[in-house]
Amino acid sequence: MKNIAIFLMSILVISCNTSKIIAQDNIESATYQTWIAGVRGGGSGINFSLELKSELPSNIQLKKLIFRGYEVPFEKQDALHFMARIKTEGNQQKYDGDDSQIYSSPKNAITLAENEAILIFSKNGKEYQQKITKVIEKPALEYPSAKPKF
């Protein structure tokens, strides 16, 4: 009976460590960069970038990101790079009082610190969540309001 309990505990520990290794230890860098358009109503947002050390196994897919209250899908750039684009509420109104033009990414009720995010991935069809910390902020992009005249 004691051997069975030890065996079950070891399986539990191995399975927990496997899901952690997939996300946390395979991340080379996690960065984000805010942006704002240079024209009224041009929009604003956050580009979240994830770089992996090695390719994900074929049975694992990176699905979504939860960051600063937003939940958005990942776009695969290549085998090691993923991007999530969050559209925020800032700079959305076409003119004063026009609320009909506001389009932003869907919100999530999970509260995180400013430099934390949650990755949602699936392994063999089952969803897992992994919290990552120390997300690095890059300098904001502030697009010019007009093309420079030379």
N, C-alpha and C positions, 0 to 999 in steps of 0.2 A: 504494500500500500504506500509506503514511504517513497519507493522508487517511482511509482506512478505520479505522486504529487510533485516530485522533483522534475520529472519529465514534462509535466504540464506547465510548471513554472518556467522552465527553460524555453519551451515553445512560445509562451507569452512574451518573455523578454526578447527573444529573437525577432518575433513579429513586430514588436514595438520599435526596436532598433532599426529594422529594415525600412519602415515607413519614414523614420527620421532621416536616415541616410539618403533616401531618395531626394528629399527637398533640401534640408539644411546643409548637409556636408557637400552637396554637389553644386552649391551656388558660388560662383566666382565673384559676382557683384550684383547688387540690387540698388538701382539709382532711380531718382525721379527728377523731373524738370518741369516747372510751371511755365506757362506761356500765356500771353495776352496779345490779341490782335491790335494793330495800330489804328484801326478805324472803329467808329461807333457801331456797335452791333456785330462786330467781327468775331466775337466769342473769346473764350479763354478755356484753359484746361491744364491737365497734368499728363505728361508722358512718363509712364513707369517702364523701366527697362530692366530685364533680368538676363544675366549672362551665366551660363552653366559651365562647369569644368569639363563635363563629359556628356555625351548624348544620353537622353532618357531611354530606358529599355522600351521595347515595342509594346509592352502591356501597360505602360504608364503614359497618361496624357495630362498635360497642364491645361486646366480648364479656365479658371477665373482668378481674379484678384480682388481682395477687399482692402481698400486703402482710403484713409480719411473719410470713412463713411460711405464710400462709393463701391459698388460691385460691378465689375466689367470683365468681359472675356479677354483672354490673351490671344494675340496674333503671333503666329510662328514666323520669325524672320528667316531663320535657318535652323540647323540642328542644335545650336548652342545659344541662340539669341531669341528672346521673346519680348513682345511689346504689348502694353495695355494702355489704351488711350481713354482718358477720363475727360469728359466735357463738363465744365463747371458753370455756375450760374452767372459769373461776372461778365460784363460787357456783352450782354445778350439783347438789351432793349434797342430797338431801332430808333425810337424817339421817346421823350419823357412820357411815362405813364402807359406805354404799350407793353403789356404783359403777355400778349399772345405769341410773341416770338421766342419765348424762353424754352430752350431744349437743353436738358442736362442728363448726365448719366444716372441710372437708377441708384437710389440710396439703400444702405444696409444699416440695421440697428446696432451692429457691433461697434463698440467704442475701443479705439486703440490709441496708443501714444503717437506723437507726430512722426516718429521714425520707425513705426512698426507696420507690418502688413500681414495678411493671411493669404497663403496660396491654397487654392482648391485644385486638387488633381484627382484623377481616377486611376485606379489600379485594378485591372481585371473587371471593370464595370462598377466597382464600388468606390464611392467618393471618400476622400480623406482631406483633412485640413492641416496645414502646417504654418505656424506663426513664425515669421522671421523678424529679426530686430536689426538695428543699425543700418537702415535704409539710408543711403547717402543722397543728399540734395545737391544738384548741379545748379549753377547760376541760371536765373530766370531768363527766358527769351521774351524780349519786348520788341515785337515787330514794328517797323516804322510805319507812320501813317501814310506816307507817300514815297514813291521811288525817289532816290536822291538824283538831283539834276547836276550833271557834270558839264 
